[in-house]
Amino acid sequence: MIIFSWLSLVDGSMDNGAMHNNPLIVPILALLHDEPEGLSEHEMIKRLLESGDHFSETAQAGDLALFQKHFLVMNALYQIQDSMLEWGMSLQIDPLSIRFIPGDRAERPEGMDISASEPLRLYYLDWDNLNETSESDVTALLTSFWDRYYAIDKQADALTQLGLTDGDGLNWSVIQRRYRQLITTHHPDKGGEQARFIEIREAYELLKKHYTPAE
């Protein structure tokens, strides 16, 4: 299987001990193997939680727990990305689309591409940033960058409200088309429930912030 080839390449490139031994590398490689079309970070963490006790060393609840899970995943992804470059494989790291792309055909998808930022890559590869970040630090972060990043959970809920899921082909045009269908069907003037109408509208406005093309 391809996964064994990836594991041997990654293991061989990390024998020098330069990187922290992140236990999520192997299960994340397995997920990427099983989902060649990619998956979101939200879905990746969900699958990891379902498949084993991969986050036993993290905080159990609250914003700190969410941050630590996110950090462990990103650290593993950047380690994998670095180790695979010499073998002609590009790992696309985007909150909404994490996948391997052969050669130099990596594209920047719609959304927030965080793999292109060198400061972020260095941040996640520095294990001290995990160990030294406290609950109060996370609270401060949430007022700036993280309030947008953690909105991914809300994005997933919003997509569910519209009957949509992450995946190839999901873009602003698809969301708009689905929104128009639902808002027409559930409009109170046409016998729809006002509560459902408001839910659809709220989901649409949230997704608008993340899927509309940058001008």
C-alpha positions in Angstrom: 0.0 0.0 0.0 1.1 3.6 -0.6 0.8 4.4 3.0 3.8 2.2 3.9 5.9 4.0 1.3 5.0 7.3 2.8 5.8 6.1 6.3 9.2 4.8 5.3 10.1 8.1 3.6 8.9 10.2 6.5 10.6 8.0 9.1 13.9 8.0 7.2 13.9 11.8 6.9 13.3 12.3 10.7 16.0 9.9 12.0 18.3 12.8 12.8 16.0 13.7 15.8 15.7 17.3 14.7 11.9 17.2 15.0 9.8 16.3 18.0 8.4 12.8 17.7 4.7 13.7 17.2 2.5 10.6 17.7 -0.1 12.0 15.2 2.2 11.6 12.2 1.3 8.0 11.5 -2.5 8.3 12.0 -2.6 11.5 9.9 -0.7 9.8 7.1 -3.3 7.0 7.3 -6.1 9.5 7.0 -4.5 11.2 4.0 -4.0 7.8 2.4 -7.7 7.0 2.9 -8.9 10.4 1.7 -6.9 11.3 -1.4 -9.3 14.1 -2.3 -8.5 15.7 1.0 -10.3 16.6 4.2 -10.7 19.6 6.4 -8.8 20.0 9.7 -12.1 19.9 11.5 -12.9 16.5 10.0 -9.3 15.3 10.5 -9.5 16.0 14.3 -12.9 14.4 14.4 -11.6 11.3 12.8 -8.6 11.2 15.1 -10.8 11.5 18.2 -13.0 8.7 16.9 -10.1 6.3 16.0 -8.2 6.3 19.3 -6.8 8.1 22.3 -4.5 10.4 20.2 -5.0 13.4 22.4 -4.6 11.9 25.9 -1.9 14.4 26.8 -3.9 17.5 26.0 -6.2 19.5 28.3 -9.6 17.9 28.6 -11.8 20.9 27.9 -12.0 24.5 27.1 -10.1 26.7 24.6 -6.7 25.4 25.8 -7.8 21.8 24.8 -8.9 23.0 21.4 -5.6 24.9 20.9 -3.5 21.9 21.9 -5.3 19.5 19.5 -4.9 22.1 16.7 -1.3 22.6 17.5 -0.5 18.9 17.5 -2.2 18.4 14.2 -0.5 21.3 12.6 2.9 20.3 13.9 2.5 16.8 12.4 1.3 18.3 9.1 4.3 20.6 8.8 6.7 17.8 9.7 5.1 15.6 7.0 5.1 18.5 4.5 8.8 19.2 5.0 9.8 15.5 4.8 7.9 14.9 1.6 9.2 17.8 -0.5 12.4 16.0 -1.4 10.3 13.1 -2.8 8.3 15.3 -5.1 5.1 15.4 -3.0 3.4 18.6 -1.9 1.2 18.6 1.1 -1.5 21.2 0.8 -2.3 22.6 4.3 -5.5 24.6 4.4 -8.1 24.4 7.1 -10.7 23.3 4.6 -8.5 21.1 2.4 -5.5 19.0 3.5 -4.2 16.7 0.8 -1.2 15.4 -1.1 -0.6 16.8 -4.5 2.0 15.2 -6.8 4.9 17.3 -8.0 4.5 21.0 -8.2 0.8 21.1 -9.0 -0.2 22.5 -5.6 -2.9 25.1 -5.9 -4.1 27.6 -3.4 -7.8 26.8 -2.8 -10.5 29.2 -1.9 -10.3 29.8 1.8 -7.5 30.6 4.2 -4.2 29.0 3.0 -2.0 28.8 6.0 0.7 26.6 4.4 2.1 29.6 2.5 3.1 31.5 5.7 6.7 30.8 6.8 6.2 32.4 10.2 3.3 30.1 10.9 5.3 27.0 9.8 8.1 28.0 12.2 5.6 28.6 14.9 4.0 25.2 14.7 7.4 23.4 14.4 8.5 24.9 17.7 7.4 22.6 20.4 7.9 25.2 23.1 4.9 27.1 21.6 2.7 24.2 22.7 4.2 23.7 26.1 4.4 27.4 27.0 0.9 28.5 25.9 -1.5 28.8 28.8 -5.2 29.2 29.0 -4.9 33.0 29.3 -2.6 33.0 26.2 -5.2 31.2 24.2 -7.9 33.6 25.4 -5.7 36.5 24.1 -5.1 34.7 20.8 -8.8 34.2 20.3 -9.3 37.9 20.2 -7.2 38.2 17.0 -6.2 35.3 14.7 -8.0 32.5 16.4 -11.4 34.0 16.3 -11.3 33.5 12.5 -9.6 30.1 12.6 -11.8 28.5 15.2 -14.8 29.6 13.2 -14.2 26.5 11.2 -16.3 24.6 13.7 -19.1 27.0 13.1 -18.6 26.8 9.4 -19.2 23.0 9.5 -22.4 23.6 11.4 -23.4 26.3 8.9 -22.8 23.9 6.0 -25.0 21.3 7.7 -27.8 23.9 8.1 -27.7 24.3 4.3 -27.4 20.5 3.7 -23.8 20.8 2.3 -20.5 19.2 3.3 -16.8 20.0 2.8 -15.3 18.6 -0.4 -14.3 19.3 -4.0 -16.8 21.4 -5.8 -17.9 23.4 -2.8 -17.5 27.1 -3.5 -19.4 30.3 -3.1 -21.6 29.7 -6.2 -22.8 26.3 -4.9 -23.5 27.9 -1.5 -25.5 30.7 -3.0 -27.5 28.4 -5.2 -28.4 26.1 -2.2 -29.2 29.2 -0.1 -31.7 30.5 -2.7 -33.4 27.1 -2.9 -33.8 26.9 0.9 -34.7 30.5 1.6 -37.5 30.3 -1.0 -38.9 27.0 0.4 -38.8 28.1 4.0 -39.9 31.7 3.6 -42.7 32.5 6.2 -44.8 34.1 3.4 -44.8 30.7 1.7 -45.7 28.7 4.8 -42.2 28.1 6.2 -41.2 28.4 9.8 -39.6 31.6 10.8 -37.0 29.9 13.1 -35.8 27.7 10.2 -35.7 30.8 7.9 -33.5 32.6 10.4 -31.2 29.6 10.8 -30.7 29.4 7.0 -30.0 33.2 6.8 -27.5 33.0 9.7 -25.6 30.1 8.1 -25.5 32.0 4.8 -24.0 35.1 6.4 -21.4 33.1 8.3 -20.3 31.2 5.2 -20.2 34.4 3.2 -17.2 35.6 5.4 -15.2 32.6 4.4 -16.1 31.6 0.9 -16.5 34.9 -1.0 -13.4 35.5 -3.2 -11.0 38.1 -2.0 -11.2 41.4 -4.0 
